[in-house]
């Protein structure tokens, strides 16, 4: 990453999640905003790779075209973020430009303003000492003092962000003043009423008043990460935003598990170079690709042009069949197929799994009868693609693979002025897949207690939905999703005690799938993945011989929460915020790190998993 003349190193995965384009990053003496894809230096050969995942590309092309973020006729590609491999020449290394933002700073040294108040001078970037990297400010007395970026900016719900014009905010429209501004703080509580922006002329504005709706006027469509404003402008009201707050940046990420197209070596070689070979219409075109592409020629040595072309056509046919299904449906169909072996046990395979007998994982007990089968996923490939971001409110992610739920609640901001590719990472890992018995779930859903509980959860969902614009089409996920999601969190916490991985390294994918007749199929994948050709170390799969004991221990712990009876008696219908989207769930029992959860700790209720002190007629596992 490039920040003025200094370089800061970030992991590739951070650029897809926490610190993607439009995110703000704190440095020792300033804050920067990560540049959009236009400012990613991708010209250096070998600094990035094309990532092949046709399902993700097809989904995102449709999604972004419908949202107007992708021009007609443009075909996306997925690329890894640029990596600096440490060359010895004097050329500019690959990286990502970052812009100074915000441009307002406050001095670190304060002066006594009387009455217990302390004041620190507000200065702009242009006022800082150009010598020494603009790391300090010279005051009126000639003394130098260190500075730090101000914590407050203005943004709108469409992702636009800009500096607050503090002179205008303090004095009001149409008034000008040349006196110095200061940040005044009283006490140690951090109460917005105790913090003010004060002008030398006596005018002031408290941070409490600064948060009033409409205080900063309409958004001007500023996009500092792209060096340009929104071409169509913006009619939203600017809102006060603390730049280090958790609601300053929510990445929109599509994650898919790669599916194998075939199991032989030629298919894997063709798939690795499909971006080059996909346009071939005949064996002669394959010969041309060999002639002008050294990588293709070396990889396919020993295979005839006719063999390669036939395999290209076969791959494209398989991909079209997979594209006809949503990601979760395609993944579930393969993992729940019941085949003894799924994929290929080779170092380069994208997926290798085995369906286990009940004896292999200890599932003979009647308590675990709702779990129909367990699959040991020895090797999987996860591709995560960043396609936008939001501020103030996170966009909901897909529950059953339906595209509309990726974006309907919140509009995402653009990553580039003209989108042609998206940043993505691929990670290899291992996992455990549980398939639930359809008949057991159907019988459970017929219980009066489950229907009553679902009615309570649906009322909370409706109350939350009524308070959020564009959420009227957001579907209630249903009791099975709440149940499987809650069991997943309990299992991740329990597995982490056994497998050697921290709970933050584990992830989940919930599969509640319904056909047109309303019949459901249900599954759960708990997995871990990491960058690098070797993937993970097998610690997750090592718990399989003890899986039944782990599941039983997780269920036992869910019966009583240390926050009971408050947790167990929570009523979602009495809340219109995100607490309305959960039943009996809190930090003491079910909440996990949000990097592990596919729904930001929403849609949880342990009362659907096991009996609680408040509800005993709605549990699947008794």
C-alpha positions in Angstrom: 0.0 0.0 0.0 1.2 3.5 -0.8 0.6 6.4 1.6 2.4 9.5 0.4 6.1 8.6 0.4 5.9 5.8 3.0 4.8 2.2 2.7 2.5 0.2 5.0 2.1 -3.5 4.6 -1.4 -5.1 4.7 -2.3 -8.8 4.2 -4.2 -9.6 1.1 -7.2 -10.8 3.1 -7.4 -7.5 4.9 -7.9 -5.7 1.5 -10.9 -7.9 0.8 -12.5 -7.3 4.3 -11.4 -4.7 6.8 -9.3 -2.4 4.7 -10.7 -2.5 1.2 -11.2 0.6 -1.1 -12.9 3.4 0.8 -11.9 2.2 4.2 -9.9 4.4 6.6 -6.6 3.3 8.1 -4.9 4.9 11.1 -1.2 5.6 10.8 1.0 7.0 13.5 0.6 10.7 12.5 -2.3 10.6 10.0 -5.3 8.7 8.7 -5.6 7.6 5.1 -8.4 6.2 2.9 -7.5 3.2 0.8 -7.6 4.0 -2.9 -10.2 2.5 -5.3 -9.2 -0.1 -8.0 -8.2 2.8 -10.3 -5.3 3.4 -7.8 -4.2 -0.2 -7.5 -0.8 -0.6 -9.3 -1.4 -3.8 -11.2 1.0 -3.3 -14.1 3.9 -5.2 -12.6 4.1 -8.7 -14.1 3.8 -11.4 -11.4 2.5 -9.0 -8.7 -1.1 -10.4 -9.0 -2.9 -13.5 -10.3 -6.2 -14.1 -12.0 -8.5 -16.2 -9.8 -10.7 -18.6 -11.6 -14.2 -18.9 -10.1 -16.9 -18.8 -12.9 -19.8 -19.0 -10.4 -18.7 -15.9 -8.5 -18.1 -14.0 -11.8 -21.6 -14.9 -13.2 -23.3 -13.9 -10.0 -21.5 -10.6 -9.7 -21.9 -9.6 -13.3 -25.7 -10.0 -13.0 -25.8 -8.2 -9.7 -23.6 -5.3 -10.6 -25.3 -4.8 -14.0 -28.7 -4.6 -12.4 -27.4 -2.0 -9.9 -25.8 0.1 -12.7 -22.3 -0.4 -11.4 -21.2 -2.5 -14.4 -21.4 -1.2 -18.0 -23.2 -3.3 -20.6 -21.0 -5.7 -22.3 -18.2 -5.6 -19.7 -17.1 -9.1 -18.5 -15.5 -9.1 -15.0 -12.4 -10.9 -14.0 -11.2 -11.7 -10.4 -7.7 -10.7 -9.4 -5.6 -11.1 -6.3 -4.4 -7.8 -4.6 -0.9 -6.8 -5.8 2.1 -8.1 -3.8 5.5 -6.6 -3.6 8.0 -9.4 -3.9 10.9 -7.2 -3.0 12.7 -6.4 -6.2 16.1 -4.8 -6.2 15.6 -2.3 -9.0 14.6 1.4 -8.5 11.2 1.2 -10.2 8.1 1.9 -8.2 7.0 -1.4 -6.7 3.4 -2.7 -7.0 1.0 -1.4 -4.4 -2.1 0.6 -3.6 -2.3 4.3 -3.3 -3.9 5.8 -0.2 -5.0 9.4 0.2 -4.7 11.6 3.3 -8.1 11.6 4.9 -9.4 13.5 6.8 -7.4 16.7 6.1 -8.3 18.2 9.6 -5.9 17.5 12.5 -5.8 18.4 16.2 -2.7 19.0 18.2 -1.8 16.5 20.8 -0.8 19.1 23.4 -3.7 20.8 25.1 -3.9 24.2 26.9 -6.0 25.0 30.0 -9.2 26.9 28.9 -10.4 27.3 32.5 -13.3 25.7 34.2 -11.8 22.2 33.8 -11.8 22.5 30.0 -8.8 21.6 27.8 -8.4 22.9 24.3 -6.4 21.5 21.3 -5.9 23.5 18.1 -7.6 22.4 14.9 -5.4 22.6 11.8 -5.5 21.6 8.2 -3.1 19.3 6.3 -1.8 22.3 4.4 -0.9 24.1 7.7 1.5 21.4 8.8 5.2 21.6 8.5 6.2 20.4 5.0 9.6 19.4 6.4 9.7 16.2 8.3 6.7 14.7 6.5 4.0 17.0 7.9 4.1 15.3 11.3 3.8 18.4 13.4 2.4 21.9 13.6 4.2 25.1 14.5 2.0 27.3 16.7 1.8 31.1 17.0 4.5 30.9 19.7 6.9 29.2 17.3 6.8 25.9 19.2 6.3 22.6 17.4 3.7 20.2 18.5 2.7 16.7 17.3 -0.7 16.3 15.6 -3.3 13.5 15.2 -6.1 13.3 12.7 -9.5 14.4 13.9 -11.9 11.6 14.7 -15.0 13.0 13.0 -16.0 13.2 9.3 -19.3 13.4 7.4 -20.8 10.6 5.2 -24.0 9.4 3.7 -25.7 6.0 3.5 -24.5 5.6 -0.1 -20.9 5.5 1.0 -19.8 9.0 0.1 -17.6 10.6 2.6 -16.0 14.0 3.1 -14.3 16.3 5.6 -16.6 18.4 7.8 -16.3 22.1 7.0 -15.9 23.0 10.7 -15.9 26.8 10.0 -19.3 26.5 8.3 -20.6 24.0 10.9 -19.7 26.3 13.8 -20.8 29.6 12.4 -23.6 28.7 10.2 -24.4 29.2 6.5 -23.3 32.4 4.9 -20.9 33.4 7.6 -17.1 33.5 7.4 -14.5 33.8 10.2 -10.7 33.7 10.1 -10.1 32.9 13.8 -8.5 29.7 14.9 -10.6 26.7 15.8 -10.0 24.4 18.7 -11.4 21.1 20.1 -12.5 21.7 23.7 -13.0 18.7 26.0 -14.4 18.7 29.6 -14.2 15.8 32.0 -13.2 12.3 31.1 -16.5 10.7 30.2 -16.4 11.3 26.4 -20.0 12.6 26.4 -20.6 14.4 23.1 -22.1 17.2 25.2 -18.8 17.7 26.9 -16.8 18.0 23.6 -17.1 21.2 21.5 -15.5 22.8 18.5 -14.8 26.3 19.6 -13.8 29.3 17.4 -11.6 32.2 18.6 -14.5 34.5 18.0 -16.6 32.7 20.7 -18.9 30.6 18.5 -19.0 26.9 19.3 -20.7 23.7 18.4 -21.0 20.6 20.6 -20.6 17.2 19.1 -24.1 16.3 20.4 -25.5 19.1 18.2 -23.3 18.1 15.3 -25.1 14.8 15.2 -28.5 16.4 14.6 -30.1 15.4 11.3 -29.4 17.8 8.5 -26.7 19.7 10.4 -24.2 19.4 7.5 -26.6 19.7 4.7 -26.8 17.6 1.6 -24.1 15.2 0.4 -22.0 16.4 -2.5 -21.1 12.9 -3.6 -17.5 13.0 -2.5 -15.5 9.8 -3.2 -11.9 10.5 -2.1 -10.9 6.9 -2.7 -11.6 7.5 -6.4 -10.4 11.1 -6.7 -13.8 12.1 -8.1 -17.3 12.9 -7.2 -20.4 10.8 -7.9 -21.2 11.7 -11.6 -24.9 11.7 -10.9 -24.6 13.6 -7.7 -26.2 12.6 -4.4 -29.5 13.8 -2.7 -28.8 12.2 0.7 -28.3 14.1 3.9 -24.8 14.1 5.3 -24.5 12.3 8.7 -21.9 12.7 11.5 -19.5 9.7 11.5 -16.7 8.8 13.8 -14.1 7.5 11.4 -12.8 4.7 13.7 -16.3 3.5 14.5 -17.4 0.0 13.5 -20.2 1.4 11.2 -17.7 3.4 9.1 -17.0 0.5 6.7 -19.0 -2.7 5.9 -17.4 -4.7 3.1 -19.8 -6.4 0.6 -18.1 -9.8 0.1 -19.4 -12.8 -1.9 -18.0 -16.1 -0.7 -18.3 -19.4 -2.6 -16.8 -22.8 -2.1 -15.3 -24.1 -5.4 -16.7 -27.2 -6.9 -14.6 -29.8 -8.8 -15.3 -30.0 -12.6 -13.5 -33.3 -13.0 -10.8 -35.3 -11.5 -8.1 -35.8 -14.1 -4.8 -33.9 -14.6 -5.7 -32.4 -18.0 -8.9 -30.9 -16.7 -7.1 -29.3 -13.8 -4.5 -27.9 -16.2 -7.1 -26.5 -18.6 -9.1 -25.0 -15.7 -6.0 -23.2 -14.4 -5.6 -21.5 -17.8 -9.3 -21.2 -18.7 -9.1 -17.4 -18.8 -6.9 -17.7 -21.9 -8.5 -20.8 -23.5 -12.2 -19.9 -22.9 -12.5 -18.0 -26.2 -11.2 -20.9 -28.3 -13.7 -22.0 -30.9 -11.6 -24.8 -32.4 -8.4 -26.8 -31.9 -6.6 -24.2 -34.1 -7.4 -21.5 -31.6 -5.8 -23.7 -28.9 -2.7 -24.0 -31.1 -2.6 -20.2 -31.4 -2.8 -19.9 -27.6 0.1 -22.2 -27.2 2.1 -20.2 -29.7 1.7 -16.9 -28.0 1.4 -17.8 -24.4 4.5 -19.4 -22.8 2.5 -20.5 -19.6 -0.1 -22.3 -21.6 2.5 -24.0 -23.8 4.5 -25.3 -20.9 1.4 -26.4 -18.9 -0.2 -28.4 -21.8 2.9 -30.0 -23.1 2.2 -33.6 -24.1 -1.5 -33.0 -24.9 -2.8 -32.5 -28.4 -4.8 -29.4 -29.4 -7.8 -31.6 -30.0 -7.7 -33.1 -26.5 -7.3 -29.6 -24.9 -10.2 -28.2 -27.0 -12.5 -31.1 -26.0 -11.7 -30.5 -22.4 -12.4 -26.8 -22.7 -15.8 -27.6 -24.0 -16.4 -30.1 -21.3 -15.4 -27.6 -18.6 -17.7 -24.9 -20.0 -20.6 -27.3 -20.0 -20.1 -28.3 -16.4 -19.7 -24.7 -15.4 -23.0 -23.8 -17.1 -24.7 -26.6 -15.2 -23.3 -25.2 -11.9 -24.3 -21.7 -12.8 -27.9 -22.7 -13.2 -27.9 -23.2 -9.4 -27.3 -20.7 -6.7 -24.0 -21.1 -4.9 -25.4 -22.8 -1.7 -27.6 -25.1 -3.7 -24.7 -26.3 -5.8 -22.5 -26.8 -2.8 -25.2 -28.6 -0.8 -26.1 -30.9 -3.7 -22.5 -32.1 -3.9 -21.7 -32.4 -0.2 -25.0 -34.0 0.6 -24.8 -36.4 -2.3 -24.0 -39.4 -0.1 -21.1 -40.5 -2.3 -18.4 -42.3 -0.4 -15.8 -40.0 -2.1 -16.4 -36.5 -3.4 -13.7 -34.9 -5.6 -10.2 -36.2 -5.9 -7.5 -36.8 -3.3 -4.7 -35.0 -5.1 -2.6 -32.0 -4.0 -4.1 -29.7 -6.7 -7.8 -30.7 -6.3 -10.3 -28.0 -5.3 -12.4 -30.3 -3.2 -11.9 -33.7 -1.6 -14.4 -35.1 0.9 -15.6 -38.4 2.3 -19.1 -39.3 3.6 -18.6 -41.0 7.0 -20.5 -43.9 8.5 -22.3 -43.1 11.8 -19.8 -45.3 13.7 -16.9 -43.2 12.4 -18.2 -40.1 14.1 -20.2 -41.8 17.0 -23.6 -40.8 16.0 -25.6 -43.8 17.1 -27.3 -42.1 20.1 -31.0 -41.1 19.8 -30.2 -37.5 20.8 -28.3 -37.0 17.5 -30.8 -38.7 15.3 -31.7 -35.3 13.6 -28.2 -35.4 12.0 -28.5 -37.7 9.0 -24.9 -37.8 7.9 -21.5 -36.2 8.4 -19.0 -35.5 5.7 -15.2 -35.0 6.3 -14.1 -32.3 3.9 -10.3 -32.9 3.7 -9.7 -30.1 1.2 -11.7 -27.2 0.1 -11.1 -24.0 -1.8 -12.9 -20.8 -0.7 -13.0 -17.7 -3.0 -14.0 -14.4 -1.4 -14.7 -11.4 -3.7 -15.1 -7.8 -2.6 -17.8 -6.1 -4.8 -18.7 -2.9 -2.8 -19.0 -1.5 0.6 -21.5 0.4 2.8 -21.4 2.8 5.7 -23.7 3.1 8.7 -25.6 -0.1 8.0 -24.3 -3.4 6.6 -26.1 -5.0 3.7 -27.6 -8.4 4.4 -26.0 -11.5 2.9 -27.6 -14.4 1.2 -29.4 -16.9 3.4 -30.4 -19.5 0.9 -28.4 -18.3 -2.1 -30.9 -15.9 -3.5 -29.2 -13.0 -5.2 -31.6 -10.3 -4.2 -30.6 -10.6 -0.5 -27.0 -9.6 -1.3 -28.0 -6.0 -1.9 -31.6 -5.0 -1.3 -31.3 -3.4 2.1 -28.4 -1.0 1.5 -26.9 0.5 -1.6 -23.2 -0.2 -1.9 -20.5 2.2 -3.0 -18.5 1.7 -6.2 -14.9 0.4 -6.0 -13.8 1.9 -9.3 -14.9 4.7 -11.6 -15.3 2.1 -14.4 -15.4 -1.5 -13.1 -13.6 -4.1 -15.1 -12.3 -6.5 -12.4 -12.8 -7.2 -8.7 -10.3 -8.0 -6.0 -10.5 -11.6 -4.6 -8.6 -14.1 -2.6 -8.5 -17.8 -2.6 -7.9 -19.8 0.5 -7.5 -23.6 1.1 -8.7 -25.4 4.1 -10.8 -28.2 5.6 -14.2 -28.6 7.1 -17.0 -30.7 8.6 -20.4 -30.9 6.8 -23.5 -32.0 8.7 -26.7 -32.9 6.8 -29.9 -32.9 8.8 -32.7 -35.4 8.4 -35.5 -33.9 6.3 -38.2 -36.0 8.0 -36.9 -35.1 11.5 -37.0 -31.4 10.6 -40.5 -31.6 9.1 -41.8 -33.4 12.3 -40.2 -30.8 14.5 -41.7 -27.9 12.5 -45.2 -29.4 13.2 -44.8 -29.0 16.9 -47.0 -26.4 18.5 -44.1 -25.0 20.5 -42.0 -24.5 17.4 -44.9 -22.7 15.6 -45.3 -20.4 18.6 -41.6 -19.7 18.8 -41.5 -19.0 15.0 -44.4 -16.6 15.4 -42.4 -14.6 18.1 -39.3 -14.5 16.0 -41.2 -13.5 12.9 -42.8 -10.6 14.8 -39.4 -9.4 15.8 -38.2 -9.6 12.2 -41.2 -7.7 11.0 -40.6 -4.9 13.6 -37.0 -4.5 12.5 -37.9 -4.6 8.8 -40.5 -1.8 9.3 -37.7 0.5 10.5 -35.4 0.0 7.6 -35.8 1.4 4.2 -35.6 -1.1 1.2 -36.0 -4.0 3.6 -39.6 -4.8 2.8 -38.6 -7.6 0.4 -36.2 -9.2 3.0 -37.6 -12.6 3.8 -37.9 -14.1 7.3 -35.3 -16.9 7.3 -37.5 -19.4 9.1 -37.0 -21.6 12.2 -34.6 -24.1 10.6 -32.2 -21.3 9.9 -32.3 -20.0 13.4 -31.8 -23.5 14.8 -28.9 -24.5 12.5 -27.2 -21.1 12.9 -27.4 -21.4 16.7 -26.1 -25.0 16.7 -23.3 -23.8 14.4 -22.1 -21.2 16.9 -22.3 -23.6 19.8 -20.3 -26.1 17.8 -17.6 -23.6 16.7 -17.0 -22.6 20.4 -16.8 -26.2 21.5 -14.7 -27.4 18.6 -12.2 -24.6 19.2 -11.5 -26.2 22.6 -10.6 -29.5 20.9 -9.0 -28.8 17.5 -6.2 -26.3 18.3 -7.6 -23.6 16.1 -9.0 -20.5 17.8 -12.7 -19.9 17.4 -11.9 -16.9 15.2 -10.3 -19.2 12.7 -13.5 -21.1 12.1 -16.3 -20.1 9.7 -19.7 -21.3 8.9 -22.1 -21.8 5.9 -25.7 -22.5 6.7 -27.8 -24.3 4.1 -31.6 -23.9 4.4 -32.8 -24.8 0.9 -36.5 -25.1 -0.2 -37.9 -26.3 -3.5 -41.0 -24.8 -5.2 -43.3 -27.1 -3.2 -41.8 -25.7 0.1 -39.9 -28.9 0.9 -36.7 -28.2 2.7 -33.2 -29.6 2.8 -30.8 -28.5 5.5 -27.1 -28.6 6.1 -24.2 -26.9 8.0 -20.6 -26.5 7.0 -18.0 -25.5 9.6 -14.6 -25.0 8.1 -11.3 -23.2 8.3 -9.2 -21.9 5.4 -6.0 -20.0 5.0 -3.9 -18.6 2.2 -1.1 -20.7 0.7 -0.7 -23.8 -1.3 -0.6 -26.1 1.7 -3.9 -25.0 3.3 -4.5 -25.9 6.9 -3.0 -28.6 9.0 -5.8 -31.0 9.6 -6.7 -30.0 13.2 -10.4 -29.6 12.5 -10.8 -33.1 11.0 -8.9 -34.6 13.9 -11.9 -34.0 16.1 -14.2 -36.3 14.0 -13.8 -39.4 16.1 -15.0 -37.4 19.1 -17.6 -35.4 17.2 -20.6 -36.9 18.9 -19.2 -36.0 22.3 -18.4 -32.5 21.1 -22.0 -32.0 19.8 -23.5 -33.3 23.1 -21.2 -31.0 25.1 -22.3 -28.0 23.0 -25.9 -28.9 23.5 -25.6 -29.3 27.2 -24.0 -25.8 27.5 -26.8 -24.2 25.6 -29.4 -25.3 28.1 -28.4 -22.7 30.7 -26.7 -19.3 30.0 -24.9 -17.3 32.6 -27.1 -14.4 31.6 -30.3 -16.3 32.3 -33.2 -15.6 33.0 -32.6 -12.3 31.0 -31.2 -14.1 27.9 -33.9 -16.9 27.9 -36.8 -14.5 28.4 -35.7 -12.1 25.6 -38.7 -11.2 23.5 -37.7 -10.1 19.9 -41.1 -8.5 19.2 -40.4 -5.8 21.9 -37.5 -4.4 19.9 -37.2 -2.7 16.5 -33.4 -2.7 16.3 -31.2 -5.7 15.6 -32.2 -7.3 18.9 -35.5 -8.0 17.3 -33.7 -10.5 14.9 -32.7 -12.9 17.7 -34.3 -14.9 20.4 -32.5 -16.4 23.4 -28.9 -15.4 22.3 -26.3 -13.2 23.9 -22.5 -12.8 24.4 -22.5 -15.4 27.2 -23.9 -18.2 25.1 -24.1 -17.9 21.3 -22.4 -14.8 19.9 -19.0 -15.3 18.2 -16.5 -13.2 16.4 -18.3 -11.6 13.4 -15.5 -12.8 11.1 -16.7 -16.3 11.8 -20.5 -15.7 11.4 -22.1 -15.3 8.0 -24.9 -13.1 9.4 -23.1 -10.8 11.9 -24.6 -12.6 14.9 -28.2 -12.2 13.8 -30.9 -14.9 13.5 -29.9 -16.9 16.6 -32.1 -18.6 19.2 -30.9 -21.5 21.4 -34.5 -22.2 22.4 -35.0 -23.9 19.0 -32.0 -26.1 19.7 -32.4 -27.3 23.3 -34.9 -26.6 26.1 -34.2 -23.4 28.2 -35.5 -22.3 31.5 -38.1 -20.2 29.7 -39.1 -22.4 26.7 -39.1 -26.2 26.6 -41.5 -27.1 23.8 -39.6 -25.8 20.7 -36.2 -27.7 20.9 -35.0 -30.1 18.2 -32.5 -31.7 20.4 -34.0 -32.9 23.7 
